[in-house]
């Protein structure tokens, strides 16, 4: 890894390889996407990372979650919430190592899968596909995914576990008929039903965790996440959480989370925050004039907590791929991020046809940090 200072900006620029070679044979492309998402997610979080241990459920998120925006937020959002319970000053982040049966937990409860957390349905051999769909709609798949994060001490000993329960806002139903043809339908799940089922599932999981010798007295943080529809450009959100102390075996209370994402440019985003909408548009215009030979598009994702802007993520889509161009881009946009967004954290990702090529992070009242990826 090489590093140097761009004097005009007082920015550190790091060259880092992004070609994470997967060690597993199954679905290598999918795992690479997951690793990339995780890498981006951790850029702006302050935990030290144990990179040696990969999740025991590696790749599962890409099979169970419908869109990339939710994949990223499930991880980053849980890490952000976990900081209130497992301080980055005291703990090291590690991918989940303990819940090895999550894939079976996500299935329907049945004689064959007694650990399944989704509701059982009764299917008979003479049942037609229409009736099968109705059965599925009456008993939808509420729970889509459980994300495990571990927080360990300097010796690698587990000190805390965080779990994100990703709940379906819409259950997408697929049923095959006797001729092998696939039929599709969907069931929209109300917020109250989604929340109730998520809390019931969490209660069962806490009981299972406490039966594991290595986690018998480990604090557990749990948050419930509402997934967005399949093609949404804005991620869902965690809406309630709970903390189970090391001496507790059950969940005592839940606390609601008041936060929501808005997408820019969009009518909803402009209505929510016209000033931010204009700042993003003006910054895009400035950069486009500076790099008039390139097509540049800004896509903003803003997180509001209790109606206050908490975080801004900017994806900059461009065709530039040369290192000299990217360094020049960093020189041009670094000071502008400070000027346009002086009192908010900004995480800017430069994305090209060849993938993520640069990351620029500006924390509140700090100089931007820049990483150029090979």
C-alpha positions, 0 to 999 in steps of 0.5 A, a space after each residue: 500500500 502506497 501513500 502520499 500527501 496531495 499538498 494543495 488539499 492536505 489530503 492523504 491518498 492511499 492506494 489499495 488493491 480491491 481485488 479480493 480473491 475469494 477462497 470459496 468455490 460457490 458463487 464467486 461473483 456473488 461473494 465478491 460483490 458482498 466483500 466489496 459492499 462490506 469494504 465500502 461500508 467500513 470505510 467511514 466507521 471507526 472500528 478496528 477490523 479483524 480481517 482474518 475471519 470471514 462470516 460463517 454465513 458468507 454469501 447468504 445475504 446476497 441470496 436472501 436480500 433483493 437489492 444492493 441498497 438494503 445489503 449495504 445498509 443492513 451492515 452499516 446501519 447495524 454497525 452504527 447502532 452498535 457503537 452505542 453499546 460496543 464502543 470502537 475504543 474498546 472493541 474490535 469488529 469481527 464478522 459473525 462466527 457463531 450462528 452457523 444455522 441461520 440458513 435453516 432458521 430463515 426457512 419455514 417451520 416444519 417437521 423437517 425444519 423445526 428451527 424455522 422461524 417463518 410460519 408453517 404452511 400445510 401443503 398437500 400433493 393434490 393442492 393446485 398452484 392457485 391454492 398454494 399461492 393463497 396459502 403462501 399469502 395467508 402465511 407470508 415469509 416475514 423474516 428474510 435474513 439475520 445479520 450477525 456481527 461480533 465485537 471482540 477484545 484485543 485478544 479476540 475473545 467475544 465480548 458482544 454480539 449484534 444481530 440485524 433482523 431483516 423483515 420483508 415489507 413485501 413477500 415475493 411468492 413463486 410457485 411451480 405448477 404440475 407442468 413446471 411453469 412458474 407462477 408469481 404473486 406478492 403479499 404486502 405485509 403491514 408494519 404492525 404485523 412485520 414488527 410483531 413477528 420480528 420481535 417474536 423471532 428475536 425472542 426465540 433467537 435470544 433463547 437459542 443463543 443463551 443455550 450456546 456455551 460460548 455465548 451464554 453470558 455475552 451481551 446481545 444487541 438486536 435491531 429490526 430492519 424493514 426491507 424496501 421493495 425489490 427495485 428501490 434505490 433507497 434502503 430500508 431502515 432499522 426501526 426498533 432495537 433492544 439490548 440483552 445484558 450479559 446477565 439476562 436471558 430474555 428481552 425486557 423492552 424495545 426502543 423505537 428508532 426514528 430515522 429515514 433515508 431520502 434520495 437526491 435528486 427526487 421529489 420526496 428529497 427536495 420536499 424534505 430538504 430543499 437546501 440540501 437538494 440545491 447544494 448537491 445539484 450545485 456541486 454536480 454542476 461545479 464538478 461537471 464544468 471542471 471536468 467538462 470532458 466527462 459525464 458525471 452524475 451525483 446520486 445522494 442518499 441522506 439519513 435523517 434522525 428525528 428529522 435532523 440530517 445525520 449522514 450524507 452519502 454521495 455516489 458519483 458516477 463517471 467514466 474516468 478510470 485513470 489514476 491521474 484523473 482520479 487524483 485530479 478529481 480529488 484535488 478539485 472536489 475535496 475543498 468543495 465538499 468542505 464548503 458545500 457541507 461544512 457541518 455534516 459527515 459526507 461519504 463520497 464514492 466515485 464509481 466507474 464502469 470498472 467499479 469503485 475507484 475512489 472514496 472520499 470521507 469528510 467527518 464533521 469539522 475535519 479535512 477530507 480523507 481520500 483513498 484511490 483504489 487500483 
